[in-house]
Every structure is written in structure tokens, then in C-alpha cells.
Amino acid sequence: MTASRRNKRSDQPHETAPGGDDLILAALRETEARYVDIYTSLSQQSVEARQALTKVREDNEGLTQEVAALRRELDDERRRVQHQRQTVDTLASALNDIHRSLFGGNVYASSSRRA
């Protein structure tokens, strides 16, 4: 008789305890809600990360342009200093020639003896 009872039970639709499906559905709904929350949070973090990356790229581009401008300015300053150095060397040579013509000696040698 037990074998026939088993067969009868397997042929019939699965019966659950009252409210048993409700517990499973509630757990599934809770899991789904957590999944949606996590997915929403990750989506928002992804958007924020892309926005931050865009800002970093913009900042980087601005800094690159600023560095390029500063390098141009530095190159201009170096050329100006080199020109001034050449001017000073030319004036020093001319002054030395004038002093030699007037006094027969080197301007720098004379001034170092006075000191």
C-alpha cells in the first residue's frame, strides 16, 4: 500500500504548506529589491566615475596647455637673457677697448688692483 500511495502522490500536483509559496515569493522579491538597489547604486557610481574621468581629462588638458604656455614663456625669457648677456659682453669688451686706448691697460685689471 505504501507504494501505491507514493505513486498517487507523485501523480498529483505538488502541494505545499499554506503560505509556503508566500515565503519563497517574499524571499525572491526581497532579493530582487536588493539586486535593483545594488544595480542602481552601481549604475550611479558608473555615471559619477565617467563624469569624474571627464573632469580629470579636461583638467589635464588645461594643465597641458598651461605647461606649454609656461615653456614658451621660459624660452622667451631665456632668449631675452641670452640677448642681454651678449649685450653686456659687447659693452664690457667696448669698455675694455676704451680704457686700454685711454689708459693703456685692462679695465678689470685696474679695478681689481684698487680693491
Buried (B, 14 or more C-beta within 10 A) or exposed (E): EEEEEEEEEEEEEEEEEEEEEEEEEEEEEEEEEEEEEEEEEEEEEEEEEEEEEEEEEEEEEEEEEEEEEEEEEEEEEEEEEEEEEEEEEEEEEEEBEEBEEEEEEEBEEEEEEEE
